[in-house]
Amino acid sequence: MEIQRKVKYEEELDKQFLDQVKEMSGCAEIDGCIQCGTCSSSCPMSVYMDYPPRKIIAMVKNGFKEEALRNFTIWLCSSCYTCQVRCPAEIKITDVMYALKRMAIQEKTYPARFPIPVLD
């Protein structure tokens, strides 16, 4: 998948996206993300991801719905909860990833086929 760079104007952002994710994930603390990168550095799958978990959280907070739902990162989350356990802001990152997966399925934006790394 090739990342296409383009400018996104403020009126193109989804202002309700953050509230939708908060409600679906049960993670009201997402606003407290300090972008420290602990989640990304803790994630055993981050080397395979399009965007690290930290960037996904930033996308959600800023209304980049299309970008947050149309990437492989949310599908590569192994649900190991390492990011969540180590998060100094106590954000339920894994629950946010589950919510994003559910939203992507509802909107039919999930990838049809993509390679998945095998963990030994």
C-alpha positions, 0 to 999 in steps of 0.5 A: 500500500502506497501512502498518498500525501495530500493536504486535508482542510479543517472542514474535511475533518470529522468533528464527531469522530472523537466522540463516536470512538469514545462512546464505542470504546468506553475510553473517555480518557483518550483526550489525555494522550500526551503523545509520549510514544510509550504505546508505539515503543511497547507494541510488538507489531508496530514494525509492521504497521502503517502508523504507530498506535500513537499516530492512530490516537492523534488521528482520532483526536483530530478527526481524521476518520478516513485515515484512521479507518483505512489503514492496516494498523488497526487490523494488526493490533495483536490485542496483547494490551502491552500498550494499555498497561504501560500507558502513563495516561491510562488510555484504553488503547486496545479498546480504541483499536477494537472500536476502530475495527468495528467502525471500519466493518460497519462502514465496509472500509476493511481491507479485503486481503493483506499479509499478516506476519506470523508470530512464533 
